[in-house]
């Protein structure tokens, strides 16, 4: 398991643009952002794939696991 390294920064930098081929993804994200449906990761501000163990994970509170990703606050 990796303990160091950088995560994908596309979402963090704002460079991520959803594909026009995934309208369902845009629709779901819009509903979450408009608070029309519950946010499944709550106040999470950190996440990582479950195959790595970042140094900061022990200092955060785990709030959700979805698929292979763990979310923390």
Secondary structure as UniProt FT lines:
FT   HELIX           10..13
FT   TURN            20..21
FT   HELIX           23..33
FT   TURN            34..35
FT   TURN            40..43
FT   STRAND          46..49
FT   TURN            50..51
FT   TURN            55..56
FT   HELIX           57..59
FT   STRAND          62..66
FT   TURN            67..68
FT   STRAND          69..72
//
